[in-house]
Amino acid sequence: MEESTYQIAEKISKLYQEAYGVYLPLVEDVCSRKVSEDVGR
């Protein structure tokens, strides 16, 4: 089965959207954390 460039691009776009939805909450959680300057001392 041979796929057209358009079909492959469409699949990549859908995969990107899925990954964005999965990882966005995780990244926002990490970025919103506050860390003390005294960690590891």
C-alpha positions in Angstrom: 0.0 0.0 0.0 1.5 3.3 -1.1 0.5 6.4 0.7 0.6 9.9 -0.8 2.6 12.7 0.7 -0.7 14.3 1.8 -1.8 11.3 3.7 1.6 11.0 5.5 1.5 14.7 6.4 -2.0 14.3 7.7 -1.0 11.4 10.0 2.0 13.4 11.2 -0.3 16.4 12.0 -2.7 14.1 13.9 0.2 12.6 15.9 1.5 16.1 16.7 -1.9 17.1 18.0 -2.2 14.0 20.2 1.3 14.5 21.7 0.5 18.1 22.4 -2.6 17.2 24.3 -0.8 14.6 26.3 2.3 16.5 27.2 0.9 20.1 27.7 -0.5 19.4 31.2 2.7 17.7 32.2 4.9 20.6 31.0 2.6 23.2 32.5 2.8 21.3 35.9 6.6 21.3 35.8 6.8 24.9 34.8 4.5 26.1 37.5 6.4 24.5 40.3 8.4 26.7 42.7 11.7 25.3 43.9 13.6 26.6 46.9 17.1 27.9 46.4 18.2 25.8 49.3 17.6 22.4 47.6 20.6 20.1 47.8 22.5 22.1 50.4 
